[in-house]
């Protein structure tokens, strides 16, 4: 996690802009996910047996990029292209730009809805051995679609979905 924090700071410095507090605070969470919890394969990012990780608060994506680089999805030196023109590493994640990213995010509050839809589809496909994780910010909890997604998740008993709230009190 500390190596990830150091590389986040380096990439934000090289970019000359970007959010630092959220990514630095989430380094432990993303370290745990990418190195101890998620079933994933950086050499085969579309592996059909993988778990799904969504980032709802997209402005925190520097932590995901950095964890992915440390896990082997792409070379660490690419982190220094954060927010640069034509870089795969923009200020918010764009799913098609970088293999291993599962969602495009930017508008706060959409991640839990995306996760609920994926979790239901997995259940319908009888993928009970796979999990969907979504990281949200505590500020997103004020969004109506978060609560609609929470009620949907409860109604359909989506036990394969784990929401992680970054409670930073901002």
The 8 nearest C-alpha neighbors of each residue, nearest first, counted from 0:
[[1, 3, 27, 26, 2, 30, 4, 29],
 [0, 2, 4, 3, 5, 26, 27, 6],
 [3, 1, 5, 4, 0, 6, 7, 69],
 [2, 4, 0, 6, 1, 5, 65, 7],
 [5, 3, 1, 7, 2, 6, 23, 0],
 [4, 6, 2, 8, 3, 7, 1, 9],
 [5, 7, 9, 3, 8, 4, 10, 2],
 [8, 6, 4, 10, 5, 9, 11, 3],
 [7, 9, 11, 5, 6, 10, 12, 4],
 [10, 8, 6, 12, 7, 11, 13, 5],
 [11, 9, 79, 13, 7, 12, 8, 78],
 [12, 10, 14, 8, 13, 9, 16, 15],
 [11, 13, 15, 9, 14, 10, 8, 16],
 [12, 14, 10, 11, 15, 79, 9, 80],
 [15, 13, 11, 16, 12, 81, 82, 10],
 [14, 16, 12, 13, 11, 17, 10, 82],
 [17, 15, 14, 11, 12, 18, 82, 13],
 [16, 18, 11, 19, 90, 15, 14, 58],
 [17, 19, 20, 58, 59, 21, 16, 22],
 [18, 20, 22, 21, 23, 17, 11, 8],
 [19, 21, 23, 22, 24, 18, 59, 25],
 [22, 20, 24, 59, 23, 19, 25, 18],
 [21, 23, 62, 59, 25, 24, 19, 20],
 [24, 22, 20, 26, 25, 21, 4, 19],
 [23, 25, 21, 22, 26, 20, 27, 165],
 [24, 26, 22, 28, 23, 27, 21, 29],
 [27, 25, 0, 29, 23, 28, 24, 30],
 [26, 28, 30, 0, 25, 29, 31, 24],
 [29, 27, 25, 31, 30, 26, 32, 24],
 [28, 30, 32, 26, 31, 27, 33, 25],
 [31, 29, 27, 33, 28, 32, 0, 34],
 [30, 32, 35, 28, 29, 34, 33, 27],
 [31, 33, 36, 29, 37, 30, 35, 34],
 [34, 32, 30, 37, 31, 29, 35, 36],
 [33, 35, 31, 30, 32, 36, 37, 70],
 [36, 34, 31, 32, 33, 37, 30, 38],
 [35, 37, 32, 31, 34, 33, 38, 30],
 [38, 36, 32, 33, 39, 50, 35, 34],
 [37, 39, 49, 50, 36, 40, 48, 129],
 [40, 38, 49, 37, 50, 41, 44, 46],
 [39, 41, 43, 42, 44, 46, 38, 49],
 [42, 40, 72, 44, 43, 71, 39, 70],
 [41, 43, 40, 44, 72, 71, 46, 45],
 [44, 42, 40, 46, 41, 45, 39, 99],
 [43, 45, 99, 41, 46, 40, 98, 42],
 [46, 44, 43, 47, 99, 49, 98, 40],
 [47, 45, 43, 44, 48, 49, 40, 39],
 [46, 48, 49, 45, 50, 44, 43, 39],
 [49, 47, 46, 50, 129, 38, 39, 128],
 [50, 48, 39, 38, 47, 46, 51, 129],
 [49, 51, 130, 129, 38, 37, 131, 39],
 [50, 52, 131, 132, 130, 49, 53, 101],
 [53, 51, 132, 133, 131, 101, 50, 54],
 [54, 52, 133, 101, 102, 132, 55, 134],
 [55, 53, 134, 56, 133, 57, 110, 135],
 [54, 56, 110, 135, 57, 134, 104, 109],
 [57, 55, 135, 58, 107, 54, 136, 59],
 [56, 58, 91, 105, 104, 59, 60, 55],
 [57, 59, 91, 60, 56, 90, 18, 105],
 [60, 58, 22, 57, 21, 61, 56, 62],
 [59, 61, 63, 62, 57, 58, 91, 64],
 [62, 60, 64, 63, 59, 22, 65, 7],
 [63, 61, 22, 65, 60, 64, 66, 26],
 [62, 64, 60, 66, 65, 61, 67, 29],
 [65, 63, 67, 61, 62, 66, 68, 60],
 [64, 66, 68, 62, 67, 63, 3, 61],
 [67, 65, 69, 63, 68, 64, 62, 70],
 [66, 68, 70, 64, 65, 72, 69, 63],
 [67, 69, 65, 73, 75, 71, 72, 70],
 [68, 70, 66, 67, 71, 65, 75, 3],
 [71, 69, 67, 68, 72, 66, 33, 41],
 [72, 70, 68, 69, 73, 41, 67, 74],
 [71, 73, 41, 68, 67, 70, 42, 74],
 [72, 74, 68, 71, 75, 67, 77, 69],
 [75, 73, 76, 77, 68, 71, 72, 78],
 [76, 74, 68, 77, 78, 73, 69, 65],
 [75, 77, 78, 74, 79, 80, 73, 68],
 [78, 76, 79, 75, 80, 74, 73, 81],
 [79, 77, 76, 80, 10, 75, 81, 65],
 [78, 80, 10, 77, 81, 13, 76, 14],
 [81, 79, 78, 83, 77, 86, 82, 88],
 [80, 82, 88, 79, 83, 14, 78, 89],
 [83, 81, 89, 90, 14, 88, 80, 86],
 [84, 82, 86, 80, 81, 85, 14, 89],
 [83, 85, 86, 82, 80, 89, 81, 87],
 [86, 84, 83, 87, 82, 89, 88, 80],
 [87, 85, 88, 83, 84, 80, 89, 82],
 [86, 88, 96, 97, 89, 85, 81, 80],
 [89, 87, 81, 86, 82, 80, 90, 92],
 [88, 90, 82, 91, 81, 87, 92, 86],
 [91, 89, 82, 58, 17, 92, 88, 60],
 [92, 90, 57, 58, 89, 105, 60, 104],
 [93, 91, 103, 104, 57, 94, 60, 89],
 [92, 94, 103, 96, 95, 91, 102, 104],
 [95, 93, 102, 103, 100, 96, 101, 97],
 [94, 96, 97, 93, 98, 100, 103, 102],
 [97, 95, 87, 93, 94, 98, 88, 92],
 [96, 98, 95, 87, 100, 94, 99, 93],
 [99, 97, 100, 44, 96, 95, 94, 72],
 [98, 100, 44, 101, 97, 45, 72, 41],
 [101, 99, 94, 98, 102, 97, 92, 93],
 [100, 102, 94, 53, 99, 52, 51, 103],
 [103, 101, 94, 100, 53, 104, 93, 92],
 [102, 104, 93, 94, 92, 105, 101, 91],
 [105, 103, 57, 92, 55, 106, 102, 91],
 [104, 106, 57, 91, 107, 56, 58, 103],
 [107, 105, 104, 108, 109, 56, 57, 55],
 [106, 108, 56, 139, 109, 105, 55, 57],
 [107, 109, 139, 145, 142, 110, 144, 106],
 [108, 110, 112, 111, 107, 55, 113, 106],
 [111, 109, 55, 113, 112, 108, 114, 54],
 [110, 112, 114, 113, 109, 148, 115, 145],
 [113, 111, 148, 115, 114, 110, 109, 116],
 [112, 114, 110, 116, 111, 115, 117, 109],
 [113, 115, 111, 117, 112, 116, 118, 110],
 [116, 114, 118, 112, 117, 113, 152, 111],
 [115, 117, 119, 113, 114, 118, 120, 112],
 [116, 118, 120, 114, 119, 115, 121, 113],
 [119, 117, 115, 121, 120, 116, 114, 160],
 [118, 120, 122, 116, 121, 117, 115, 123],
 [121, 119, 123, 117, 122, 118, 124, 116],
 [122, 120, 124, 126, 118, 119, 123, 125],
 [121, 123, 125, 119, 124, 120, 126, 127],
 [122, 124, 120, 125, 121, 119, 126, 118],
 [125, 123, 121, 122, 126, 120, 127, 119],
 [126, 124, 122, 123, 127, 121, 128, 120],
 [127, 125, 121, 128, 124, 122, 129, 123],
 [128, 126, 125, 129, 122, 121, 159, 130],
 [127, 129, 126, 130, 48, 125, 159, 50],
 [130, 128, 50, 127, 126, 49, 48, 131],
 [131, 129, 159, 50, 160, 51, 132, 128],
 [130, 132, 51, 160, 50, 52, 118, 159],
 [133, 131, 52, 161, 162, 160, 51, 53],
 [134, 132, 53, 162, 54, 52, 163, 114],
 [133, 135, 163, 54, 55, 164, 162, 53],
 [136, 134, 164, 55, 56, 165, 163, 133],
 [135, 137, 165, 138, 139, 164, 56, 166],
 [136, 138, 166, 139, 140, 165, 164, 135],
 [139, 137, 136, 140, 141, 169, 168, 142],
 [140, 138, 108, 141, 137, 136, 142, 107],
 [139, 141, 138, 142, 137, 145, 108, 136],
 [140, 142, 139, 138, 143, 145, 137, 108],
 [143, 141, 140, 139, 144, 145, 108, 146],
 [144, 142, 145, 146, 147, 141, 108, 140],
 [143, 145, 147, 146, 142, 148, 108, 109],
 [146, 144, 148, 143, 147, 108, 142, 111],
 [145, 147, 149, 148, 144, 143, 150, 142],
 [146, 148, 144, 150, 149, 145, 151, 143],
 [147, 149, 112, 151, 145, 146, 150, 111],
 [148, 150, 146, 152, 151, 147, 145, 153],
 [149, 151, 153, 147, 152, 148, 154, 146],
 [152, 150, 148, 154, 149, 153, 147, 155],
 [151, 153, 149, 157, 150, 155, 154, 156],
 [154, 152, 156, 150, 151, 155, 149, 157],
 [155, 153, 151, 156, 152, 150, 157, 149],
 [154, 156, 152, 153, 157, 151, 119, 150],
 [157, 155, 153, 154, 158, 152, 151, 159],
 [156, 158, 152, 159, 155, 160, 118, 119],
 [157, 159, 160, 156, 161, 152, 118, 130],
 [158, 160, 130, 157, 131, 118, 161, 129],
 [161, 159, 131, 158, 132, 157, 130, 118],
 [160, 162, 132, 131, 133, 163, 159, 130],
 [163, 161, 133, 132, 134, 164, 160, 135],
 [162, 164, 134, 133, 135, 161, 165, 132],
 [163, 165, 135, 136, 166, 137, 134, 162],
 [164, 166, 136, 137, 167, 135, 163, 134],
 [167, 165, 137, 168, 164, 136, 169, 138],
 [166, 168, 169, 165, 137, 136, 21, 24],
 [169, 167, 166, 137, 138, 165, 136, 164],
 [168, 167, 138, 137, 166, 136, 165, 21]]
